[in-house]
Amino acid sequence: PTLTGRIGRAMTRVCDGALPELPECMRQRQGALGVPLSFGGGHAIGKAIDSSIIAEIHNIWGFDMLYVYSAGLPDVQDPKAQQHIVILKIETQDEDDDHEAFLEFRCLPAQSVRYQRTYVCTPSKPHGSQASTAALEPKLVRSTRCHAVYGYRIADTLEDWKNKEKDPTCLVAFAHDIVKACMVGDLFEDYFRNALADIKAWQEEEEDKLRKRQAATASMIATGASLLLCTVQ
């Protein structure tokens, strides 16, 4: 047989089971940090922030209530990995207007900032099979009244974040920046400091797992190459 034929048969034997099966952690579809890019059903909540939305928010008279929520991430079991959702109540200038409106903001790694207008002060929940998971249920961190938080303050923060790289720390840092734009950052300082430390610890753990998976993959490739050479010879 030609060398090409011998290599072909050797590769067939390798592919048919001469190499050990990949471990479960290497067959998972999650990204490098295990963070999915959308919620259940493949649809992200709300709209991506763009220049027109930022301009619209810039023209809002103001906001008079702030709500900060935390919630787990889909497909991530570690309780240190928490996303944060900020909801702002739009201040009305009409005393006779009893219809409340809110803006909801959140930011996930590798995504744009998400926004939507709602009529309740609680976050939208993931849909599909993940919706019933207790870890994904939003929990109120704190709510507080705001004063003189004009729309341009929030719009400026959104403009800063529009093109910013969204690494895992954005799960905390974005919400913290919105809170600071509302001039109540001191009320949340200790909470966000601890939340950021948790995210960084989770990120380091996930990166360590990734390095170990890469090392295992390299070892398997080397083993397969050795088996192939031995078979060909």
Secondary structure by P-SEA (a helix, b strand, c coil): ccaaaaaaaaaaaaaaccccccccccccccccccccccccccccccccccaaaaaaaaacccccbbbbbbbbbcccccccbbbbbbbbbbbbcccccccccbbbbbbcccccbbbbbbcccccccccccccccccccccccbbbbbccccaaaaaaaaaaacccccccccccaaaaaaaaaaccccccaaaaaaaaaaaaaaaaaaaaaaaaaaaaaaaaaaaaaaaaaaaac
